Amino acid sequence: MTTVKPPNATSVTRPTKDYFRVSNADRPPLRIGILLDSPKLSASFARIIEGIQESNFARIELLVYRKKTAQIPQPQPKSRLGAIKYRLLSPTLAEARAL
């Protein structure tokens, strides 16, 4: 335990980082799955994952990466009339107008 004494207050006792990484329970470890956008992580998420790996009560069992959706190129209308027709008859634009 670490004791911290602010300038104008009584001493405060805070647990160290390792306190939250050890469990005396005699149960099987938690199995954790993580959903990721890519293999690259920000520093804050990396510290969380390191904390899970350093604990004695949890294991990372599954990593799931989000699949990128394929973009279907839409043909660009070549005339002003074609652009109006496209905006009126496109199903995705019609759904947006209905909302």
C-alpha positions as CSV (number, residue, x, y, z in Angstrom):
1,M,0.0,0.0,0.0
2,T,1.1,3.5,-0.8
3,T,0.4,6.4,1.6
4,V,-0.2,9.8,0.1
5,K,-0.4,12.9,2.2
6,P,-1.9,16.0,0.5
7,P,-0.6,19.3,1.8
8,N,-3.7,20.3,3.7
9,A,-5.3,17.0,4.6
10,T,-4.8,13.8,6.6
11,S,-2.9,10.9,5.0
12,V,-4.8,8.8,2.5
13,T,-3.9,5.1,1.9
14,R,-4.3,3.9,-1.7
15,P,-3.7,0.3,-2.9
16,T,-0.8,-0.3,-5.3
17,K,-1.4,-1.5,-8.8
18,D,-0.6,-5.1,-8.0
19,Y,-3.4,-5.2,-5.4
20,F,-6.0,-5.4,-8.2
21,R,-4.1,-8.0,-10.2
22,V,-4.1,-10.8,-7.6
23,S,-7.1,-12.9,-6.4
24,N,-7.0,-15.6,-3.7
25,A,-10.2,-17.2,-5.0
26,D,-9.9,-20.8,-6.0
27,R,-12.1,-20.5,-9.1
28,P,-11.0,-21.0,-12.7
29,P,-9.8,-17.7,-14.3
30,L,-12.2,-15.5,-16.2
31,R,-12.1,-16.0,-20.0
32,I,-12.1,-12.7,-21.8
33,G,-12.8,-11.8,-25.4
34,I,-11.9,-8.5,-26.9
35,L,-13.4,-6.8,-29.9
36,L,-10.9,-4.7,-31.9
37,D,-10.9,-2.4,-34.9
38,S,-7.3,-3.1,-35.7
39,P,-4.1,-4.6,-34.2
40,K,-3.0,-1.1,-33.2
41,L,-4.1,0.2,-29.8
42,S,-4.0,3.5,-28.0
43,A,-1.7,3.5,-24.9
44,S,-4.7,3.5,-22.5
45,F,-6.2,0.4,-24.0
46,A,-2.8,-1.3,-24.1
47,R,-2.4,-0.7,-20.4
48,I,-5.7,-2.3,-19.7
49,I,-4.8,-5.4,-21.7
50,E,-1.5,-5.6,-19.9
51,G,-3.3,-5.4,-16.6
52,I,-5.5,-8.3,-17.6
53,Q,-2.5,-10.4,-18.8
54,E,-0.6,-9.7,-15.5
55,S,-3.5,-10.7,-13.3
56,N,-3.8,-14.2,-12.0
57,F,-7.6,-14.4,-12.3
58,A,-8.2,-13.6,-16.0
59,R,-7.0,-14.7,-19.4
60,I,-7.5,-13.2,-22.8
61,E,-9.0,-16.1,-24.8
62,L,-10.4,-14.5,-28.0
63,L,-9.6,-11.5,-30.2
64,V,-12.2,-10.5,-32.7
65,Y,-11.3,-7.9,-35.4
66,R,-14.0,-6.0,-37.1
67,K,-14.2,-6.7,-40.8
68,K,-14.1,-3.7,-43.0
69,T,-17.1,-3.3,-45.3
70,A,-16.5,-3.1,-49.0
71,Q,-17.5,0.2,-50.6
72,I,-19.4,-0.3,-53.8
73,P,-18.5,2.6,-56.1
74,Q,-21.7,4.5,-57.3
75,P,-21.7,5.6,-60.9
76,Q,-21.6,9.4,-61.1
77,P,-24.4,10.9,-63.2
78,K,-23.0,12.8,-66.3
79,S,-25.9,15.3,-66.7
80,R,-28.0,17.5,-64.5
81,L,-31.1,15.4,-65.4
82,G,-29.1,12.2,-64.5
83,A,-28.2,13.7,-61.1
84,I,-31.8,14.5,-60.3
85,K,-32.9,11.0,-61.4
86,Y,-30.2,9.5,-59.3
87,R,-31.2,11.4,-56.2
88,L,-34.9,10.6,-56.7
89,L,-34.6,6.9,-57.5
90,S,-31.6,5.8,-55.4
91,P,-32.9,3.4,-52.7
92,T,-30.4,4.5,-50.0
93,L,-31.3,8.2,-50.5
94,A,-35.0,7.4,-50.5
95,E,-34.6,5.7,-47.1
96,A,-32.8,8.7,-45.8
97,R,-35.6,11.0,-47.1
98,A,-38.3,8.8,-45.4
99,L,-36.7,9.4,-42.0
